[in-house]
Amino acid sequence: MSRRARIRPFLILNRAPATILNVATPRTVAVPQCLSSSSRHHQRQRKSPPAPPSCRHCSTSQQSSSQPPPPPPRWLSDLTARLGKCIMFGCGPAQVARAAGVLRALATEWRALVAGSEGFLTGGRRGLEGHQVVWGEQDSFQHVNNANYIRYAESSRVNWITYFAGVDRPHGKDWRELMTPKGVGLIMKSIKAEYKFPMTYPDRISVYHKLRAMPDASDTSLILDCVILSHRHRRAAATTEEDVVIYDYKEAKKTTMPPFVLDIFRDTWRLQEKEVRRARSRVWDLIREVEGLEKETWNREDAVEDLGSAGKKS
């Protein structure tokens, strides 16, 4: 075999264009067994260390290790069912009062707890609250058309931005102009939606936004997370991930975040972190309260289900 024939596999492995191999050129390449030990050492030296994860794509609840753990995915419906089982086995007056307190909290606080446990701030016109789903938003499959979820997120995002005009009154006009093409504004670069279940009429929704990461002075864009809550099902019907660019319409180019925006967004980030701790702690308190009721009612050795009048002998 000629010298040229012997080295041809090595040349193909290391120098063939990506278009020939029909794959992207890899950062590190496999080393054939026929290569010398010095060649294998050279290939190992070329391997790049893995890049650290970008904070830009970290959610609020993933940032701090001091946060309470997230509650179970279906904690809201589970607690309601578990309370029903406790009542079925019979509760004393004090236990009934405790069960009623938990049910009252689930009925009145569910939005703040479901959204807040993920870092979303509710109330105060921060998003789109109590929006009526209309019959005409359904498609031929008798559920809300997927395109409407993007509109819900858009309306919530505008309300979320203009809400800060009332918080930061000296820059109120500047906040409102962020949603207009007059100076520095926000442009949607991309939006990705994830649908949880088919929502139908009649229903109401509440939509909230949050910052995914602590903003930096050098940022020219930001990632926003959005959740669309169904009031009928009391859980998320969809979530979106939005990449928003900060754009200078006068200069026709991307720009960095104005200082007044940066200050408010950093304060908002801190409020998000605080809300995660508050909401999760509250949920775990409710879970522990239900566990206590279970141990006092059906989850004990002498527990007997209360069948009411059906269990009485005639």
Secondary structure as GFF3:
##gff-version 3
##sequence-region A 1 314
A	DSSP	alpha_helix	3	15	.	.	.	ID=ss1
A	DSSP	alpha_helix	18	21	.	.	.	ID=ss2
A	DSSP	alpha_helix	37	46	.	.	.	ID=ss3
A	DSSP	three_ten_helix	55	57	.	.	.	ID=ss4
A	DSSP	alpha_helix	60	63	.	.	.	ID=ss5
A	DSSP	alpha_helix	75	88	.	.	.	ID=ss6
A	DSSP	alpha_helix	93	116	.	.	.	ID=ss7
A	DSSP	beta_strand	128	133	.	.	.	ID=ss8
A	DSSP	three_ten_helix	135	137	.	.	.	ID=ss9
A	DSSP	alpha_helix	146	167	.	.	.	ID=ss10
A	DSSP	three_ten_helix	169	171	.	.	.	ID=ss11
A	DSSP	alpha_helix	172	177	.	.	.	ID=ss12
A	DSSP	beta_strand	184	195	.	.	.	ID=ss13
A	DSSP	beta_strand	203	211	.	.	.	ID=ss14
A	DSSP	beta_strand	221	230	.	.	.	ID=ss15
A	DSSP	beta_strand	235	248	.	.	.	ID=ss16
A	DSSP	beta_strand	253	254	.	.	.	ID=ss17
A	DSSP	alpha_helix	259	296	.	.	.	ID=ss18
A	DSSP	three_ten_helix	308	311	.	.	.	ID=ss19
###
